[in-house]
Amino acid sequence: MDTPNAPNPAAAAPPSAPADVNRRLAALLGQIAGGDQAAFAEFYRLTSRRVFGMARRVLIDPELSEDTTQEVFLQVWQNAAKFNADAGSPLAWLMTISHRRAVDKVRSSQSSTDRESRYGASSQEIDHDSVSDEVGSRLEAEAVVRCLDTLTDTQQESVRLAYYGGLTYREVAERLNAAVPTIKSRIRDGLIRLKTCLGVS
């Protein structure tokens, strides 16, 4: 795979209309689920810039961002058949995977020492409780949704487009017909309120 941080702008740019993009990506995912490598290459070409952008915003470090991008597309290759069009658009599905991978990478980088200590202790305990993990993940997702509702409408829209839509500040500004500094301020203030609501220091 090519490194996505310096794509060919002409090649990487998807069609202009979001509906056209999502229809194309949904069709490609169907082909990828059947093992079509050419479809996977096309899917990567159309989306790698967005995935790398999402990873770079969360991780900052370009090498970690590249690693995360590759992991995301490996997951796409392995799980394309799990995409459910009724649950959301292909791009939203992809950006959710990207965001989760990037956040996981941050957590693993920051807590490797703690994780080793916990592993030493947990290895002497009862088998890992996967049901408890699943419930915890769902509660975390519900908390994020609940806290998003505490933001103003403009903050919600800006944060959703940037972090779940994978758009840059400039793209969000163009979409919402607002100045880039205004969008940056909305997103910054929205994230501060989200962190406060979630109890994140």
N, C-alpha and C positions, 0 to 999 in steps of 0.2 A: 504493500500500500504506500502511496505517496504521503509525505508529511503534509498535514493540512494547514500548517501555519502560513504557507506562502502559495496559495492556490492560484491557478490561472483564472483571473477575474472573469473572462468570457466563458470559460468552461464551468466554473463553479456557480455562476449565477443561475438560479432557478427561474422558471417562467414567472412573469410578472404577477399574475393573479394567484392569490393564496389557494383558491379552490382548485385551480389547475394543478398547482404544485402537489396538493394533498391527493388529488385523484391519481396523478402520476406515481407518487410515492406509494400509495396503497396498492396499485397494480404491481409495482416492483417488489413490494414485500410479499405479495402472493407468489411471485416467481422465485424469490429468494427462498421461501419456505419449501419450494420444490427442488432446491439445490442449484438454481441458476446463477452461475458465477458472473456472467455478463450483467445480469440484473443487479447483482450486488455491487459490481464496479460502478454502475450508473447511479445507484442509490448513494454510494459513497461520494461520487463526484458532485452530486446535487446537494449533499447535506454536511459534508465534512467541515466546511468553513464555520457553519453554525455551531456544530458540536465542539470544535476546537475553541471557538469564541466563548462558549459557555464555560468550558473547563478552565480557560485562561482567566476569566473573571473571578472564578472561585479560588483557583489554585495559585495564580500569579506566575508561578514558575513554569517556563515554557516546556522544559523536559517532562515534568510531571503531567502537564497538560497534554503533551503528545502521547504519553503512555496511557493516560485516561481515555483519550480519543480512540486509540487502538482497542482498548478494552470494551468501549461502548460498541464499536462496530463488530467485534467478535461476538458480543452478546446479541446484536441484531442478527448476525448470521445464524446463531444457534437458536434464537427464539422468534424468528420472523413469523412462524406459524401461530404464535400466541397473540399477535396483534389483533385487537378487536375493534373494528371500525365503529361499532355502536358505542364504545366507551370514550371515543375521542379521535382526533385527527392523527395521521401518521407522524406529523411534525411534533405535535404535542407529546405523543408517546415517546418519540426519540429524545426530545429535550428533557422529559421526566427521567428517562434512563441516564442521560448525560449528567443532569444535576445530581442525581443520587450517587453516581459513580464518583463525581468530583468531591462531593461532601464526604463520602466514605474514604476517599484518598486523604483528605484533610485530617479526618479523625484518626486514620491509621498512622499518619506521619507524626501527629502531635502526641499520640498516646502509646507508642510502641513499647516503652518501658513499663508503663502501667499495665498494658495488655499482657506482657510476659508475666508480671507478678500475679495478675488475676488468673492467668492460665495455670500457674503453679498451684494456686489455691483451689481452683475449680476442678482440677484433675482428680482431686481426692473426694469430690462431692458426687451426688447422684447424677445420672445421665442428664445431658443438656435438655432443657424443656423447650422444644420448638414451638409448642402451642403458646407458651408465655411470650416468646419472641414475636410471634405473629400478632398477638393481642397488643403488645407494646408498640409495634410498628403502626398498627391501625390507630391506636390512641394518639400517637405522635402526629400522624397525618390529620386526624380530626382536630387536634389542637392547632395545627397550622391553619387549617380552613377556618376554624373559629376565630383565630387571631387576625386573619386576613379581613374578616368582617368588621374589625375595629378600625380599619383604615378608612380614610375618606375615599370617595368614589375615584377621584383622580389618582390618588396614591395606589389604590388597588389595581387600577387599569395599567398604570406605569410599571408596577412591580410584576404583575402577571406577564406583560409583554416582554419585559427584560429577562426574567428568570424562568418563566415557563414557556415563553414563546421564543427565547433565544435571540432576541433582537439586541442590537447595540443601542447605546444612548441616542445616537443620531437617527437610527431607524425608528425608535420609539417616538422621538420628537416629530419625525415626518408623519408617522401614522396618526399621532394625536394633534398634529398641526400646532406644535408648541416649540418654544426655544429650547435648545439643548441644555443650557444652565437650569432652566425651569424643570426639565425632566430629571436632571441629576439631583436637584433639590428634593423633588417629590419622592424619588426612589430612596435617597438617603434618609429622609424623614420617615418614610414608610418602613424601612428596614429597622430603624431605631425603635419605632413603635412595636414592630413584630418581635424584636429581641426582648423588649420589656414585657410584652404579653406572654411570651414563652418562657420567661425567666432565665434567658441566656445572658451571661455577663459579657 
